[in-house]
Amino acid sequence: MGRKPKHSRDSLELVMLSVLSDGALYGYQIIKEVAARSDGEMRLTPGVLYPALHDLERGGLILATWEEVRSGRRSADDETPGRQRKWYRLSAKGKRRLAQRVTAHRAYQVMLDAFLPDAAKGEVS
């Protein structure tokens, strides 16, 4: 149909905080969830995702914890450590920011709607 829109830093923050409001996720899960919720219209690459997560963490909006991930094929006596996976979740500050951002976004959307033609009146061609 046309070019896909670029996503602003503000919209990226809103999307990521919203996705994390459902619970802790690791990076790949965030990428998949964003793609699923947007019907593939928004695709985050690791080069966009991880710097954004770092900024959110540095700003105190999300918290991160590391978890060891072990393969299911290991024997009971295998002492080899598994790889580490970083999980992200909203902080209390992040929950407040998300609520503020949702309110601001909805108010902005209402304001923009005042400028759009009314499809019910047949004003859109």
Secondary structure, 3 states (H helix, E strand, C coil): CCCCCCCCHHHHHHHHHHHHCCCCEEHHHHHHHHHHHCCCCCCCCHHHHHHHHHHHHHCCCEEEEEEEECCCCCCCCCCCCCEEEEEEEECHHHHHHHHHHHHHHHHHHHHHHCCCCCHHHCCCC
